[in-house]
Amino acid sequence: MDLVIRAARAVTAAGEVPATVGVDEGRVVAVEPAGAALDGDRVLELGEDVVLLPGLVDTHVHVNDPGRTEWEGFASATRAAAAGGVTTIVDMPLNSLPPTVDVAALEVKRKTAEGRVHVDVGFWGGAIPGNLAELRGLHEAGVFGFKSFLLHSGVDEFPPLDARGLEEAMTELRTFDGMIIVHAEDSDAIEHAPDPHGEKYGDFLRSRPRGAENVAIAQVIELARKTGVRAHILHLSSSDALPMVESARRDGVRLTAETCPHYLSFTAEEIGDGATQFKCCPPIREAENRELLWQGLADGVIDCVVTDHSPCTPELKRFDSGDFGLAWGGIAGLQLGLPAVWTQARQRGFALTDVVRWMAGHPAAQAGLRRKGHLAPGYDADFSVFAPDEAFVVDVAKLKHRNPVSAYHGRPLAGVVRSTWLRGEEITGEDPAGVLLTRGEELRWRMP
């Protein structure tokens, strides 16, 4: 074998157990008990202070490249991913120029990323007004699904779908079993909410009420029920919507949902005046809401935890005025998702096996990445070596993200990623070894 890893602790199909892992030609070929007589060209011995995890899969990342590379870029984003134990990302279709709404734009993005990525990268397409005829071509070109908004996306070149447009897109996607992933906030509800302005976080929170999210999720559910399409709710922040999601799935609607580390970590009550690094849409809500999201994970109603990494330059956060209405909405968290979630999860009695399910196995299954997300024979030899009991304080100056802006700055977190491996080779951040992924005919949606 090319590589054998002897781990005192590893997260496998059997849980967190001692394991001997064999790798050959970039794939896991054996997962045996501790002491198994496997031998390889290289042997890595891991102590009891670290856990061997499958590489995480982050299916919600805004790389913004090409076009807005001053916000982020493929090289910096994938270095940050690797530093956070993430070995696969799927890039969102907006904030780049051009947005990924036709095959020509997808090719521009692929050419931009080629040879610059340190982890594996896939791409979402976009569903916007006027590109219905482009959806099948994008699907055949290998995108993993189609992002849509139900309100202004924040950038004019990626406009939202109205109810009729959403139904038309879903109907078209159903003809080739494509998947729609939806930013679910209702434009009419937000239009009638108070305007966001000033430095008080409570004023901004009132401008993006739970009701706007609940109405939009209900609309997505009913149209998914009607059309039979596969639908996925992005960055769910309103715990009110959890019973709807659970009920729809019980009825047979093909629906999955994700939430994000910032919704599981922060609370509205702790966000100070002018702290625009916490602005995101949907917003971070109250402490009670946060605990109900954790319960949604425990109950299996929420499938995935992904970062929605949405960085920008410091100027766009408007730290000069602290005005939440003017600041760009997005949280940069790609490098910090694993320790952020683990810090909160361990306090609530969850295990690393739970975190791996939410941040590796289920995101891979939801996107259709059949060789990612598990430490098991036949899967890519993508690993994170994680020290769960080691703590650190976040310093934005030490992050790999392009810009030193993070809601996590100064926050103590538990868990340090010691190293990250892609197809059996340690990622150093020097020689880009990631590949660009495409959806294949054999990919399956069903959760493992």
N, C-alpha and C positions, 0 to 999 in steps of 0.2 A: 504494500500500500504506500501511497505517497506520504500520508500523515496518519499518525495515531495520537489521539488525545486521551490521557488518563485523568479523569475528573473525579475528585472526591464528591462533587455535587454537580448534577446536570439535570436540566428539565427535559424529560423525554415523555413518550406516551405513557410510561409507567409512573409519572410524577417526578418529584425531585429526588433523585437517587444517585448513588455512585455509578459511574458508567465508563466504559472504554469505547471510544468512537473511532471507527476506521474510515479514512477518506481515500478515494482513488479517482483521479481525473476530475476533480472538482465536485464530486458527489459523495454523500454519505453512503457507504456500502455495508457498514456494520455498526450496530449499537449493542454492546455486550455488557454483562455485569463487570464490576470491578475485578481486576485480576485476570481477566480473559487474556489468552495467549495470542494477542494480535501484535504484529510487528510492522514497522514501516520505515521508510527512508528518514523520516523525522518523527520524533516522539516528544510530545509536550505533556509535562506533568503539572497538573493544577492542584493547588492546596485547598484546604477546607475553608479558607477565607473568601473563595470566589466560587461562582456558579457558572457553568457553561450553559448559555441560552442559545436557542436558535436566533439568527439575526432578525431584528424587528422589521416590520413592513409598514411603512407610513404612506397611506394612500391619499393623503390630503396635504399636498405641498405646493406652494406658489413659488416657483423658481424665478419667474419674471424675465426670462431670458429666451429670445433676444428682445430688445426694445427698452427694457427698464432695468438694465444690468447694474445701474447704480443702487438699486434696491437689493438685488441678490444676483445670482448667476449659477450656472451648473457646477463650476469648479468649487466655489465657496459653499454652496448648498450641500453638495455631496460630501465634502470634507466634514461639514457640521453633522451630517447624518451619521457618518462613520464614527465620529467622536461620541455620538450618543447611542451607539449600538444598533443603528439602523442600517440594514444592508440593501434594502429595496425601497424606492420611493415611486409614487405615481404623481406626475406633474399636472397641475390644473391648467385649463386651456386659456384662462384670462390673465390679465396684467402683463403678458408678453405682447409684443407687437411684431407680426400680426397675431391675433388670437387664433387658437387652433379650432377653426370652424369650417375648414375645408382641407382637402388632401394637400394642396399646395402649401398651406400654412403649416401643416404637420411636417412636411418635408423640410421646410425652413427650420423648424424647431429641432428636428433630428440632426440636421447638418450642423446646427449651432452646438448641440450637445456632444456630437461624435468626438471621441478622443479626449473629452474633458471631464468625464464622470468617474468618481471614485467608488460609487456603489451602482447597483443596477437601477435603471430608470425606465419606467413606462409612462404612457401619456393618456390623459383623458381628452376626448373631443368636447366640443361645445354645441349646444342646441340653442339657437337664437332665432329671432324672426327673420324669415327669408332664406334660411339654409336647410330647409326640409329635404331638398333633393341631394344635399351633400352628406346626409347621415349614413346612408348605406356605404358610400365610398370610403368614408372615414373608418367605419366598422371593418370593412374588408382590408383597409390599410393597417389595421392592428391596434386602434385605440381600444381601451378597456371599457368604455362607456361614455355617457354624454352628460355634461354639467349644464344645468339651467338655473336661472334665477326667476323669482316671481316678483321682484322689485329691482330698482336700479342697483347695478352691481358695484358701483363705485367708479367704473370706467365706462366712458360713453361707447367705446367700440365693442362692448359685450352687453347688448341690451337685453332686458327681461322678456319672458314669454307671458302673454296674458292667458286666461283660462282656455280659450279656444286654441291658441298656439301650443300650449302644454299638451292638450289632448291630441292634437295632430301629431306632435312629436312622439308621444307615447304610442299612438296607433302605428306610426311608421316603424318605430323600434321593435314593436311586437312582431312585425313580419320577418325579422331576422334574429329575434331573441336578444336584441340589444338591451342595455340597461340605462336607465336615466337616474342621475344623482342630482338632488334638488336642494338649493338654498331656499329653505321654506320660511319666508316671512311675507305676510300679505301687504301689498303696496297700499291698498285702500285703508287698511287699519292703521298703518304707519303715517299715512298722509293726514289722518284725523287725530293722531296723537300730538302731544305738545312738541314744539320744535326743539331740537337739541341746541343748546347754547350755553356758554359760560363754563366755569371751572368746577361746578358742582356735579359729582358723578350721579347723584340721585336724579337730577334734571335729565341727564342723558339716558338713564335707565327708563325713565317714564316715556321717552321718545321711541323706545323699542319694546313695547309691552309684551308680556307673555301671550296675550290674546292674538297678537299679529302672527306669532309663530304657530299657535294652536290652530287658527283658522287655515293657515297655509298647509299645515301637515294634514288636516282633515281633507283638504282639497286634493292633495297628492294621493292620499289613500283611496278616495272615492274614484278618482280617474284611473288609478292602478287597478282597482277592482273592476272597473268597466272595461278597460282595454286588455287586462291580463299581462301588462308589461312588468318586468323586474324593476323595482323602484328602491331607491336608497335615500334616506333622510340624512343630510349633512349636518354636522356640528349641532346636534340637538342640545338646546340649553334650557328649554322649558319642561320641567318635570310634569306639568299638567298634561302633556301630550303622551306620556307613557301608557296610560290605559288605552288610548286610541290605537297606538302601535300594537300593543298586546292583543287587543280585540281583533284588529285587522288580520294579524297573522293567524289567529285562531280560526278566522273565517277563510283562510286559504290565500289571502292577498300575498303576493311575492314581495315582501318588504323587509328591508334591513335598516338599521339605524346606527349612527356613530355619535360619540361625544368627544370632547377634547380635554387634555390635561388642565387647561386653565379653568374650565368650568368645574373640574373636580378639585382644584387647588384653592382658588381665590373666592372671596365673597364680596358682594357689593358693600357690605358694612365696613370693610377694611380699606376701601379705596379712597384715598385722600383727595382733597381739592387739587385740581390741575394735574393729576397723575394720569396723563393721557397714554402712557405706556400700557395701561390696562384696557384701552378702548378696543373693542372688537364687536362684530355683528354676526349673529345675535350677541347680546351683551352678557357679561358675567352677572349672575343674579344673586339672590339672597342666600344666607347660610342654610336655611331650611330647604331651599330648592336644591342646593348642592348635595345635601344628605339624601334626598330623594333620587337624584341621579345615581349616586352610589348604590342605592337600593335597586334601581333599574338595571345596573350591571350585575348585581348579585342574583337578580331574578332572571337574567338572560334576555330582558326586553331590549336593552342596548347591547349590540353585538361587538362593537369595535371602539377603541380609543386611538385616535390619530391626532396629529398636532394642529392641522390647519395653519401651518407655518406661513405667515403673511407679513413679511418684513417690509420696511421702507427706510428711507433716510431719516436721520434725526429731525431734520427741518419739517418733514411732513407730519410729525407727531405734535408740532406746535407747542413745544415746551416754552416758547417765548411768552405765549398768552395763557397756556393751560386750558384752552377752549376745547371742550369735548365735541362741540358741533363742527369745528373746523379741522380737527386732527384726523389723520388717516386711521381707519379702523382695521386693526390686524395685530396679532401677537406673534412674535418670532420665538418659536419654541422647539425647533427641530432637534437641536442637540440635547435638549433638557427633558424631553417627554418621558423617558424611562425613569430617571430619578424622581421627577415630579410626581408621577403616578405612584411609584413604589413608596415614596414618603407618606402619601396619604393612605394608600392601600394597606400598608402594614399596621397603621394605627387603627384600622377598622377590622383587623383579623383576617385579611386576605393573604394569600400566599403568592410566591413568584409564579407558580403554575397558573394562577388566575391572570396575572399581569401579562404573561406570555400568550395566553389565549386571546386576551383583548387586543394586544398590540402586535401580534405576529400571526397566529393561526387564523383567526377570524378575518382580519383585514386581507390576508392573502386569499382566503376562500371567497370573500365578497367581491374582490376584483377579478378572480379567476386565475390566480397565480399558482399553478398546480405543483410547482417544485419549491415553493417558498413557505416559510412560517413554521416548520416543524423540524425537530432534530430526530430524524428517522431515516432508515435506508431508502434510497431513491430520491431524496431531496437534495437540493444544492447544499454544499458544505459551507453555509453562511452561519457564522457564530458571533456571539458577543460574550466576552469574559467579564463578568459583572461581580463587583465586590459589594454585596448588599448592606453590609454593616459599616462601611466606610462613609463618612460624612464630609461635606464641603459647603462652602458658602459661594453662591453664584457671583462671579465677577464678569461683567460684560466684556471687559478688555481681554479676557482669556477665551472667549467663545470663538468658534470658527465662522459664525455668521458674518456677512459682509459689513453690517453696521452694528455699532455697539449700543443697541437698544433692546431691552428685554424687561418684561414685567417681573421676571424672576430675579433681577439684580438685587444682591444683598440678602437673598433668601437662603436659609440653610436647608440643604436637601440630603437625603440618605441615598447612598448607592453611587458607586463610581464605576464607569466603564473602563476597564484596564486595557482591553484590546478588542478589535473587531476584525473578523475574517470573512473574506468573500471567496467562495469556491475553493476553500482550503489554503488561501494565502492571506497573510496579515495585511491589512490596509495601513499604509504608512502615510498617506496624504501627499506623496511625492509623484509616483507614477500612476496615472489614472488607469484602473483595471476594470471598471464597470462596463456593462454592456447595455444596449438599448433593447427593451423588451417589447414584444408585440403579442397581442392576443391570438391564440391559435385555435384551430377548430376543435381540438380535444379538450379545451379548458372547460371546467365545470363550475357552476355557481354554488352547488350544495355545500353547506357547512360540514366540516369533518366531525 
